[in-house]
Structures are given as structure tokens and as C-alpha cells.
Amino acid sequence: GDMLELGAKSDAAHQALGKAVFDLGIDFLAAFGSQAENIITSALAAGMDPETARKFNSKTDLVVWLNQLMQENKIKADDWLLIKGSRGMRMEEVLELLKKQNNI
């Protein structure tokens, strides 16, 4: 989710985030919010595979993709999932949807 309240540094910070995801070797990137395009474009420019970096207009669609990755065994039980965004983005809703849809 977007990092809110960064002011003039917002675009640069979101671009840096996309690049950092690739540089750190993170397997998948799902971006949500008004800066999602900026994050994904930066990750792709750094070299991330378009199949592993996607922007979403809804948290429900984001969760559908995560569930698909789990069904395809691309995300496994012992993998780490970081859900992050400013408090105003209410990213806990992603976790709530995942738990509800997977009976956790």
C-alpha cells in the first residue's frame, strides 16, 4: 500500500521501493494504491519479471492473486508475506480477506 504523507518525496520514495524489492530478491510484489503504478514500473525497470510484479485497484483482486499463487504452490506455507502500507491504507483488510477466504 501507499506510503502516505511523504510530500514532495513521495514519487522518489515509491520508485526506490520498487527497485529495492528487485534488488533484495523478493519473489513477488503486489502494489495497491495511487502509487502502485510508480512502484511496479520501478520494479520492472530494475529487472523484475512482469509475472511477479502487479498493481491492483482493489484489495479483493490482490487477494485473488495471492490465493492463485498459493494454489500454484508459488507461495508455500513456510514463506514470508509482508503486508505494508501507511495506516490510512488499511492494509490489514488484505490479511482479513486472506484469513476469511482460507478459513484461517
C-alpha positions as CSV (number, residue, x, y, z in Angstrom):
1,G,0.0,0.0,0.0
2,D,1.0,3.6,-0.5
3,M,3.3,5.3,2.0
4,L,1.3,8.4,2.7
5,E,2.3,11.8,3.9
6,L,5.7,11.9,2.2
7,G,5.0,15.1,0.4
8,A,7.4,16.1,-2.4
9,K,9.5,12.9,-1.7
10,S,6.5,10.6,-2.4
11,D,7.3,9.7,-6.1
12,A,11.0,9.1,-5.4
13,A,10.3,7.0,-2.3
14,H,7.9,4.8,-4.1
15,Q,10.3,4.4,-7.1
16,A,13.0,3.4,-4.6
17,L,10.7,0.9,-3.1
18,G,10.1,-0.9,-6.4
19,K,13.8,-1.0,-7.2
20,A,14.6,-2.3,-3.6
21,V,12.1,-5.1,-4.0
22,F,14.0,-6.3,-7.1
23,D,17.5,-5.7,-5.6
24,L,16.6,-7.7,-2.5
25,G,15.5,-10.7,-4.5
26,I,11.9,-10.6,-3.3
27,D,9.9,-13.1,-5.3
28,F,6.6,-11.3,-5.7
29,L,5.3,-7.7,-5.5
30,A,1.7,-6.7,-5.3
31,A,1.1,-3.0,-5.2
32,F,-2.1,-1.2,-4.2
33,G,-3.0,2.5,-4.1
34,S,-2.3,5.6,-6.1
35,Q,1.4,5.0,-6.1
36,A,1.1,1.3,-7.3
37,E,1.9,2.1,-10.9
38,N,5.0,4.0,-9.8
39,I,6.2,1.1,-7.6
40,I,5.6,-1.6,-10.2
41,T,7.2,0.5,-13.1
42,S,10.3,0.9,-11.0
43,A,10.5,-2.8,-10.1
44,L,10.1,-3.7,-13.8
45,A,12.7,-1.2,-14.9
46,A,15.1,-2.7,-12.4
47,G,14.6,-6.1,-13.9
48,M,11.7,-7.8,-12.1
49,D,9.6,-10.2,-14.1
50,P,6.2,-8.8,-15.1
51,E,4.6,-12.0,-14.0
52,T,5.8,-11.4,-10.4
53,A,5.0,-7.7,-10.0
54,R,1.5,-6.5,-10.3
55,K,-0.6,-3.5,-9.4
56,F,-4.1,-3.8,-8.1
57,N,-7.1,-1.4,-7.9
58,S,-8.8,-3.4,-5.2
59,K,-7.7,-5.4,-2.2
60,T,-10.0,-8.2,-3.2
61,D,-8.2,-8.5,-6.6
62,L,-4.9,-8.5,-4.8
63,V,-6.0,-11.4,-2.5
64,V,-7.3,-13.3,-5.5
65,W,-3.8,-13.1,-7.0
66,L,-2.2,-14.2,-3.7
67,N,-4.6,-17.2,-3.5
68,Q,-3.8,-18.1,-7.1
69,L,-0.1,-18.1,-6.2
70,M,-0.8,-20.3,-3.2
71,Q,-2.8,-22.7,-5.3
72,E,0.0,-22.9,-7.9
73,N,2.4,-23.6,-5.0
74,K,4.4,-20.5,-5.8
75,I,3.7,-19.3,-2.2
76,K,4.1,-22.0,0.3
77,A,3.3,-22.5,4.0
78,D,6.8,-21.6,5.2
79,D,7.1,-18.4,3.0
80,W,7.0,-14.9,4.5
81,L,4.3,-12.5,3.4
82,L,4.9,-8.8,4.2
83,I,1.8,-6.6,4.0
84,K,2.8,-3.0,4.4
85,G,1.3,0.5,3.8
86,S,0.6,3.6,5.8
87,R,-2.1,3.3,8.4
88,G,-4.5,5.2,6.2
89,M,-4.3,2.5,3.5
90,R,-5.9,-0.1,5.9
91,M,-3.8,-2.9,4.6
92,E,-4.9,-5.2,7.4
93,E,-8.0,-5.7,5.2
94,V,-5.8,-7.8,2.9
95,L,-4.9,-10.1,5.8
96,E,-8.5,-10.3,6.9
97,L,-9.6,-11.3,3.4
98,L,-6.8,-13.9,3.2
99,K,-7.8,-15.4,6.5
100,K,-11.5,-15.4,5.7
101,Q,-11.0,-17.0,2.2
102,N,-8.6,-19.6,3.5
103,N,-10.5,-20.5,6.7
104,I,-7.7,-19.4,9.0
